[in-house]
Amino acid sequence: MDVDRIAGMIVGWVSFPAKAYLVDIINGPFDADKLDYIQRDSHFTGIKLIKWISTGVQKI
């Protein structure tokens, strides 16, 4: 992958529809960063991950 393609995915451009899922991994409702934040925040706040996910999904 080239830098321009990755930069495009970060802002949500899909230049290759067959691999649109890659955009969601980088910049989507449950992208890699958000999943990481949820896990880390759950650990440091003491909130059980299952409760965090069910509350988050209800808000979407």
DRENLOMI-382643 format. One record per atom (N, C-alpha, C): chain; atom name; x, y, z. Coordinates in Angstrom, 3 decimals. Layout:
<site><chaine>A</chaine><atome>CA</atome><px>X</px><py>Y</py><pz>Z</pz></site>
...
***
This chain:
<site><chaine>A</chaine><atome>N</atome><px>0.842</px><py>-1.183</py><pz>0.000</pz></site>
<site><chaine>A</chaine><atome>CA</atome><px>0.000</px><py>0.000</py><pz>0.000</pz></site>
<site><chaine>A</chaine><atome>C</atome><px>0.884</px><py>1.243</py><pz>0.000</pz></site>
<site><chaine>A</chaine><atome>N</atome><px>0.433</px><py>2.227</py><pz>-0.727</pz></site>
<site><chaine>A</chaine><atome>CA</atome><px>1.206</px><py>3.456</py><pz>-0.760</pz></site>
<site><chaine>A</chaine><atome>C</atome><px>0.637</px><py>4.474</py><pz>0.233</pz></site>
<site><chaine>A</chaine><atome>N</atome><px>1.407</px><py>5.487</py><pz>0.510</pz></site>
<site><chaine>A</chaine><atome>CA</atome><px>1.048</px><py>6.492</py><pz>1.513</pz></site>
<site><chaine>A</chaine><atome>C</atome><px>-0.245</px><py>7.211</py><pz>1.146</pz></site>
<site><chaine>A</chaine><atome>N</atome><px>-0.447</px><py>7.535</py><pz>-0.124</pz></site>
<site><chaine>A</chaine><atome>CA</atome><px>-1.665</px><py>8.236</py><pz>-0.541</pz></site>
<site><chaine>A</chaine><atome>C</atome><px>-2.910</px><py>7.388</py><pz>-0.298</pz></site>
<site><chaine>A</chaine><atome>N</atome><px>-2.807</px><py>6.110</py><pz>-0.550</pz></site>
<site><chaine>A</chaine><atome>CA</atome><px>-3.959</px><py>5.222</py><pz>-0.335</pz></site>
<site><chaine>A</chaine><atome>C</atome><px>-4.289</px><py>5.132</py><pz>1.153</pz></site>
<site><chaine>A</chaine><atome>N</atome><px>-3.280</px><py>5.012</py><pz>1.993</pz></site>
<site><chaine>A</chaine><atome>CA</atome><px>-3.495</px><py>4.951</py><pz>3.443</pz></site>
<site><chaine>A</chaine><atome>C</atome><px>-4.079</px><py>6.267</py><pz>3.949</pz></site>
<site><chaine>A</chaine><atome>N</atome><px>-3.543</px><py>7.390</py><pz>3.468</pz></site>
<site><chaine>A</chaine><atome>CA</atome><px>-4.077</px><py>8.694</py><pz>3.860</pz></site>
<site><chaine>A</chaine><atome>C</atome><px>-5.542</px><py>8.822</py><pz>3.449</pz></site>
<site><chaine>A</chaine><atome>N</atome><px>-5.882</px><py>8.335</py><pz>2.287</pz></site>
<site><chaine>A</chaine><atome>CA</atome><px>-7.271</px><py>8.353</py><pz>1.830</pz></site>
<site><chaine>A</chaine><atome>C</atome><px>-8.174</px><py>7.529</py><pz>2.729</pz></site>
<site><chaine>A</chaine><atome>N</atome><px>-7.697</px><py>6.375</py><pz>3.162</pz></site>
<site><chaine>A</chaine><atome>CA</atome><px>-8.496</px><py>5.530</py><pz>4.051</pz></site>
<site><chaine>A</chaine><atome>C</atome><px>-8.736</px><py>6.214</py><pz>5.387</pz></site>
<site><chaine>A</chaine><atome>N</atome><px>-7.753</px><py>6.964</py><pz>5.867</pz></site>
<site><chaine>A</chaine><atome>CA</atome><px>-7.898</px><py>7.654</py><pz>7.147</pz></site>
<site><chaine>A</chaine><atome>C</atome><px>-9.036</px><py>8.657</py><pz>7.094</pz></site>
<site><chaine>A</chaine><atome>N</atome><px>-9.209</px><py>9.324</py><pz>5.957</pz></site>
<site><chaine>A</chaine><atome>CA</atome><px>-10.290</px><py>10.305</py><pz>5.839</pz></site>
<site><chaine>A</chaine><atome>C</atome><px>-11.565</px><py>9.704</py><pz>5.248</pz></site>
<site><chaine>A</chaine><atome>N</atome><px>-11.562</px><py>8.389</py><pz>4.994</pz></site>
<site><chaine>A</chaine><atome>CA</atome><px>-12.774</px><py>7.696</py><pz>4.573</pz></site>
<site><chaine>A</chaine><atome>C</atome><px>-12.959</px><py>7.514</py><pz>3.081</pz></site>
<site><chaine>A</chaine><atome>N</atome><px>-11.936</px><py>7.791</py><pz>2.268</pz></site>
<site><chaine>A</chaine><atome>CA</atome><px>-12.057</px><py>7.584</py><pz>0.832</pz></site>
<site><chaine>A</chaine><atome>C</atome><px>-11.877</px><py>6.112</py><pz>0.507</pz></site>
<site><chaine>A</chaine><atome>N</atome><px>-12.749</px><py>5.596</py><pz>-0.346</pz></site>
<site><chaine>A</chaine><atome>CA</atome><px>-12.643</px><py>4.208</py><pz>-0.773</pz></site>
<site><chaine>A</chaine><atome>C</atome><px>-12.305</px><py>4.205</py><pz>-2.257</pz></site>
<site><chaine>A</chaine><atome>N</atome><px>-11.055</px><py>3.970</py><pz>-2.588</pz></site>
<site><chaine>A</chaine><atome>CA</atome><px>-10.637</px><py>3.955</py><pz>-3.988</pz></site>
<site><chaine>A</chaine><atome>C</atome><px>-10.667</px><py>2.544</py><pz>-4.577</pz></site>
<site><chaine>A</chaine><atome>N</atome><px>-10.949</px><py>1.565</py><pz>-3.736</pz></site>
<site><chaine>A</chaine><atome>CA</atome><px>-10.991</px><py>0.173</py><pz>-4.194</pz></site>
<site><chaine>A</chaine><atome>C</atome><px>-12.121</px><py>-0.527</py><pz>-3.434</pz></site>
<site><chaine>A</chaine><atome>N</atome><px>-13.358</px><py>-0.481</py><pz>-3.982</pz></site>
<site><chaine>A</chaine><atome>CA</atome><px>-14.548</px><py>-0.982</py><pz>-3.285</pz></site>
<site><chaine>A</chaine><atome>C</atome><px>-14.435</px><py>-2.420</py><pz>-2.760</pz></site>
<site><chaine>A</chaine><atome>N</atome><px>-13.677</px><py>-3.266</py><pz>-3.428</pz></site>
<site><chaine>A</chaine><atome>CA</atome><px>-13.557</px><py>-4.652</py><pz>-2.982</pz></site>
<site><chaine>A</chaine><atome>C</atome><px>-12.888</px><py>-4.755</py><pz>-1.613</pz></site>
<site><chaine>A</chaine><atome>N</atome><px>-12.143</px><py>-3.726</py><pz>-1.221</pz></site>
<site><chaine>A</chaine><atome>CA</atome><px>-11.475</px><py>-3.751</py><pz>0.074</pz></site>
<site><chaine>A</chaine><atome>C</atome><px>-11.921</px><py>-2.593</py><pz>0.962</pz></site>
<site><chaine>A</chaine><atome>N</atome><px>-13.191</px><py>-2.223</py><pz>0.838</pz></site>
<site><chaine>A</chaine><atome>CA</atome><px>-13.738</px><py>-1.109</py><pz>1.629</pz></site>
<site><chaine>A</chaine><atome>C</atome><px>-13.665</px><py>-1.392</py><pz>3.128</pz></site>
<site><chaine>A</chaine><atome>N</atome><px>-13.640</px><py>-2.660</py><pz>3.500</pz></site>
<site><chaine>A</chaine><atome>CA</atome><px>-13.542</px><py>-3.018</py><pz>4.921</pz></site>
<site><chaine>A</chaine><atome>C</atome><px>-12.268</px><py>-2.470</py><pz>5.562</pz></site>
<site><chaine>A</chaine><atome>N</atome><px>-11.226</px><py>-2.257</py><pz>4.769</pz></site>
<site><chaine>A</chaine><atome>CA</atome><px>-9.987</px><py>-1.701</py><pz>5.314</pz></site>
<site><chaine>A</chaine><atome>C</atome><px>-10.195</px><py>-0.285</py><pz>5.845</pz></site>
<site><chaine>A</chaine><atome>N</atome><px>-11.062</px><py>0.482</py><pz>5.178</pz></site>
<site><chaine>A</chaine><atome>CA</atome><px>-11.374</px><py>1.832</py><pz>5.643</pz></site>
<site><chaine>A</chaine><atome>C</atome><px>-12.033</px><py>1.759</py><pz>7.017</pz></site>
<site><chaine>A</chaine><atome>N</atome><px>-12.953</px><py>0.802</py><pz>7.204</pz></site>
<site><chaine>A</chaine><atome>CA</atome><px>-13.620</px><py>0.660</py><pz>8.506</pz></site>
<site><chaine>A</chaine><atome>C</atome><px>-12.646</px><py>0.272</py><pz>9.611</pz></site>
<site><chaine>A</chaine><atome>N</atome><px>-11.630</px><py>-0.499</py><pz>9.285</pz></site>
<site><chaine>A</chaine><atome>CA</atome><px>-10.637</px><py>-0.876</py><pz>10.288</pz></site>
<site><chaine>A</chaine><atome>C</atome><px>-9.841</px><py>0.344</py><pz>10.741</pz></site>
<site><chaine>A</chaine><atome>N</atome><px>-9.570</px><py>1.255</py><pz>9.805</pz></site>
<site><chaine>A</chaine><atome>CA</atome><px>-8.766</px><py>2.433</py><pz>10.112</pz></site>
<site><chaine>A</chaine><atome>C</atome><px>-9.616</px><py>3.588</py><pz>10.613</pz></site>
<site><chaine>A</chaine><atome>N</atome><px>-10.808</px><py>3.764</py><pz>10.040</pz></site>
<site><chaine>A</chaine><atome>CA</atome><px>-11.637</px><py>4.916</py><pz>10.363</pz></site>
<site><chaine>A</chaine><atome>C</atome><px>-13.104</px><py>4.523</py><pz>10.271</pz></site>
<site><chaine>A</chaine><atome>N</atome><px>-13.607</px><py>3.855</py><pz>11.293</pz></site>
<site><chaine>A</chaine><atome>CA</atome><px>-14.994</px><py>3.422</py><pz>11.281</pz></site>
<site><chaine>A</chaine><atome>C</atome><px>-15.583</px><py>3.478</py><pz>12.674</pz></site>
<site><chaine>A</chaine><atome>N</atome><px>-16.840</px><py>3.057</py><pz>12.796</pz></site>
<site><chaine>A</chaine><atome>CA</atome><px>-17.493</px><py>3.114</py><pz>14.106</pz></site>
<site><chaine>A</chaine><atome>C</atome><px>-16.784</px><py>2.276</py><pz>15.172</pz></site>
<site><chaine>A</chaine><atome>N</atome><px>-16.192</px><py>1.186</py><pz>14.759</pz></site>
<site><chaine>A</chaine><atome>CA</atome><px>-15.439</px><py>0.330</py><pz>15.681</pz></site>
<site><chaine>A</chaine><atome>C</atome><px>-14.057</px><py>0.070</py><pz>15.101</pz></site>
<site><chaine>A</chaine><atome>N</atome><px>-13.314</px><py>1.146</py><pz>14.846</pz></site>
<site><chaine>A</chaine><atome>CA</atome><px>-11.984</px><py>0.990</py><pz>14.257</pz></site>
<site><chaine>A</chaine><atome>C</atome><px>-10.984</px><py>0.499</py><pz>15.305</pz></site>
<site><chaine>A</chaine><atome>N</atome><px>-9.793</px><py>0.210</py><pz>14.853</pz></site>
<site><chaine>A</chaine><atome>CA</atome><px>-8.771</px><py>-0.375</py><pz>15.727</pz></site>
<site><chaine>A</chaine><atome>C</atome><px>-8.464</px><py>0.499</py><pz>16.939</pz></site>
<site><chaine>A</chaine><atome>N</atome><px>-8.386</px><py>1.813</py><pz>16.747</pz></site>
<site><chaine>A</chaine><atome>CA</atome><px>-8.093</px><py>2.708</py><pz>17.878</pz></site>
<site><chaine>A</chaine><atome>C</atome><px>-9.213</px><py>2.685</py><pz>18.916</pz></site>
<site><chaine>A</chaine><atome>N</atome><px>-10.455</px><py>2.739</py><pz>18.456</pz></site>
<site><chaine>A</chaine><atome>CA</atome><px>-11.577</px><py>2.753</py><pz>19.400</pz></site>
<site><chaine>A</chaine><atome>C</atome><px>-11.635</px><py>1.450</py><pz>20.199</pz></site>
<site><chaine>A</chaine><atome>N</atome><px>-11.397</px><py>0.333</py><pz>19.523</pz></site>
<site><chaine>A</chaine><atome>CA</atome><px>-11.400</px><py>-0.941</py><pz>20.239</pz></site>
<site><chaine>A</chaine><atome>C</atome><px>-10.276</px><py>-0.989</py><pz>21.267</pz></site>
<site><chaine>A</chaine><atome>N</atome><px>-9.138</px><py>-0.417</py><pz>20.925</pz></site>
<site><chaine>A</chaine><atome>CA</atome><px>-8.022</px><py>-0.354</py><pz>21.861</pz></site>
<site><chaine>A</chaine><atome>C</atome><px>-8.376</px><py>0.531</py><pz>23.057</pz></site>
<site><chaine>A</chaine><atome>N</atome><px>-8.982</px><py>1.700</py><pz>22.787</pz></site>
<site><chaine>A</chaine><atome>CA</atome><px>-9.368</px><py>2.607</py><pz>23.874</pz></site>
<site><chaine>A</chaine><atome>C</atome><px>-10.374</px><py>1.945</py><pz>24.811</pz></site>
<site><chaine>A</chaine><atome>N</atome><px>-11.330</px><py>1.236</py><pz>24.235</pz></site>
<site><chaine>A</chaine><atome>CA</atome><px>-12.350</px><py>0.577</py><pz>25.055</pz></site>
<site><chaine>A</chaine><atome>C</atome><px>-11.704</px><py>-0.426</py><pz>25.995</pz></site>
<site><chaine>A</chaine><atome>N</atome><px>-10.806</px><py>-1.230</py><pz>25.458</pz></site>
<site><chaine>A</chaine><atome>CA</atome><px>-10.150</px><py>-2.245</py><pz>26.283</pz></site>
<site><chaine>A</chaine><atome>C</atome><px>-9.292</px><py>-1.593</py><pz>27.370</pz></site>
<site><chaine>A</chaine><atome>N</atome><px>-8.528</px><py>-0.592</py><pz>27.009</pz></site>
<site><chaine>A</chaine><atome>CA</atome><px>-7.650</px><py>0.072</py><pz>27.978</pz></site>
<site><chaine>A</chaine><atome>C</atome><px>-8.465</px><py>0.823</py><pz>29.034</pz></site>
<site><chaine>A</chaine><atome>N</atome><px>-9.475</px><py>1.569</py><pz>28.598</pz></site>
<site><chaine>A</chaine><atome>CA</atome><px>-10.306</px><py>2.305</py><pz>29.546</pz></site>
<site><chaine>A</chaine><atome>C</atome><px>-11.020</px><py>1.352</py><pz>30.500</pz></site>
<site><chaine>A</chaine><atome>N</atome><px>-11.481</px><py>0.227</py><pz>29.970</pz></site>
<site><chaine>A</chaine><atome>CA</atome><px>-12.136</px><py>-0.768</py><pz>30.803</pz></site>
<site><chaine>A</chaine><atome>C</atome><px>-11.198</px><py>-1.264</py><pz>31.898</pz></site>
<site><chaine>A</chaine><atome>N</atome><px>-9.971</px><py>-1.522</py><pz>31.524</pz></site>
<site><chaine>A</chaine><atome>CA</atome><px>-8.988</px><py>-2.012</py><pz>32.490</pz></site>
<site><chaine>A</chaine><atome>C</atome><px>-8.712</px><py>-0.982</py><pz>33.587</pz></site>
<site><chaine>A</chaine><atome>N</atome><px>-8.471</px><py>0.261</py><pz>33.190</pz></site>
<site><chaine>A</chaine><atome>CA</atome><px>-8.058</px><py>1.272</py><pz>34.166</pz></site>
<site><chaine>A</chaine><atome>C</atome><px>-9.217</px><py>1.861</py><pz>34.977</pz></site>
<site><chaine>A</chaine><atome>N</atome><px>-10.446</px><py>1.766</py><pz>34.471</pz></site>
<site><chaine>A</chaine><atome>CA</atome><px>-11.589</px><py>2.264</py><pz>35.248</pz></site>
<site><chaine>A</chaine><atome>C</atome><px>-12.224</px><py>1.175</py><pz>36.094</pz></site>
<site><chaine>A</chaine><atome>N</atome><px>-11.911</px><py>-0.081</py><pz>35.773</pz></site>
<site><chaine>A</chaine><atome>CA</atome><px>-12.502</px><py>-1.183</py><pz>36.521</pz></site>
<site><chaine>A</chaine><atome>C</atome><px>-13.882</px><py>-1.587</py><pz>36.013</pz></site>
<site><chaine>A</chaine><atome>N</atome><px>-14.347</px><py>-0.943</py><pz>34.938</pz></site>
<site><chaine>A</chaine><atome>CA</atome><px>-15.643</px><py>-1.300</py><pz>34.357</pz></site>
<site><chaine>A</chaine><atome>C</atome><px>-15.463</px><py>-2.564</py><pz>33.529</pz></site>
<site><chaine>A</chaine><atome>N</atome><px>-16.321</px><py>-3.525</py><pz>33.744</pz></site>
<site><chaine>A</chaine><atome>CA</atome><px>-16.236</px><py>-4.778</py><pz>33.001</pz></site>
<site><chaine>A</chaine><atome>C</atome><px>-16.458</px><py>-4.496</py><pz>31.520</pz></site>
<site><chaine>A</chaine><atome>N</atome><px>-15.651</px><py>-5.114</py><pz>30.683</pz></site>
<site><chaine>A</chaine><atome>CA</atome><px>-15.699</px><py>-4.883</py><pz>29.243</pz></site>
<site><chaine>A</chaine><atome>C</atome><px>-17.071</px><py>-5.225</py><pz>28.668</pz></site>
<site><chaine>A</chaine><atome>N</atome><px>-17.701</px><py>-6.274</py><pz>29.134</pz></site>
<site><chaine>A</chaine><atome>CA</atome><px>-19.021</px><py>-6.671</py><pz>28.623</pz></site>
<site><chaine>A</chaine><atome>C</atome><px>-20.038</px><py>-5.568</py><pz>28.880</pz></site>
<site><chaine>A</chaine><atome>N</atome><px>-20.031</px><py>-4.979</py><pz>30.081</pz></site>
<site><chaine>A</chaine><atome>CA</atome><px>-20.967</px><py>-3.901</py><pz>30.395</pz></site>
<site><chaine>A</chaine><atome>C</atome><px>-20.673</px><py>-2.684</py><pz>29.520</pz></site>
<site><chaine>A</chaine><atome>N</atome><px>-19.396</px><py>-2.380</py><pz>29.314</pz></site>
<site><chaine>A</chaine><atome>CA</atome><px>-18.986</px><py>-1.243</py><pz>28.501</pz></site>
<site><chaine>A</chaine><atome>C</atome><px>-19.502</px><py>-1.413</py><pz>27.063</pz></site>
<site><chaine>A</chaine><atome>N</atome><px>-19.334</px><py>-2.596</py><pz>26.507</pz></site>
<site><chaine>A</chaine><atome>CA</atome><px>-19.751</px><py>-2.852</py><pz>25.125</pz></site>
<site><chaine>A</chaine><atome>C</atome><px>-21.262</px><py>-2.764</py><pz>24.996</pz></site>
<site><chaine>A</chaine><atome>N</atome><px>-22.006</px><py>-3.365</py><pz>25.921</pz></site>
<site><chaine>A</chaine><atome>CA</atome><px>-23.464</px><py>-3.323</py><pz>25.810</pz></site>
<site><chaine>A</chaine><atome>C</atome><px>-23.986</px><py>-1.895</py><pz>25.942</pz></site>
<site><chaine>A</chaine><atome>N</atome><px>-23.386</px><py>-1.089</py><pz>26.806</pz></site>
<site><chaine>A</chaine><atome>CA</atome><px>-23.789</px><py>0.307</py><pz>26.948</pz></site>
<site><chaine>A</chaine><atome>C</atome><px>-23.440</px><py>1.082</py><pz>25.683</pz></site>
<site><chaine>A</chaine><atome>N</atome><px>-22.261</px><py>0.858</py><pz>25.143</pz></site>
<site><chaine>A</chaine><atome>CA</atome><px>-21.832</px><py>1.552</py><pz>23.937</pz></site>
<site><chaine>A</chaine><atome>C</atome><px>-22.684</px><py>1.214</py><pz>22.739</pz></site>
<site><chaine>A</chaine><atome>N</atome><px>-23.035</px><py>-0.045</py><pz>22.575</pz></site>
<site><chaine>A</chaine><atome>CA</atome><px>-23.855</px><py>-0.472</py><pz>21.446</pz></site>
<site><chaine>A</chaine><atome>C</atome><px>-25.256</px><py>0.125</py><pz>21.552</pz></site>
<site><chaine>A</chaine><atome>N</atome><px>-25.787</px><py>0.224</py><pz>22.748</pz></site>
<site><chaine>A</chaine><atome>CA</atome><px>-27.116</px><py>0.812</py><pz>22.926</pz></site>
<site><chaine>A</chaine><atome>C</atome><px>-27.128</px><py>2.283</py><pz>22.529</pz></site>
<site><chaine>A</chaine><atome>N</atome><px>-26.011</px><py>2.971</py><pz>22.698</pz></site>
<site><chaine>A</chaine><atome>CA</atome><px>-25.946</px><py>4.395</py><pz>22.371</pz></site>
<site><chaine>A</chaine><atome>C</atome><px>-25.779</px><py>4.654</py><pz>20.879</pz></site>
<site><chaine>A</chaine><atome>N</atome><px>-25.413</px><py>3.630</py><pz>20.130</pz></site>
<site><chaine>A</chaine><atome>CA</atome><px>-25.178</px><py>3.820</py><pz>18.683</pz></site>
<site><chaine>A</chaine><atome>C</atome><px>-26.468</px><py>3.837</py><pz>17.920</pz></site>
***
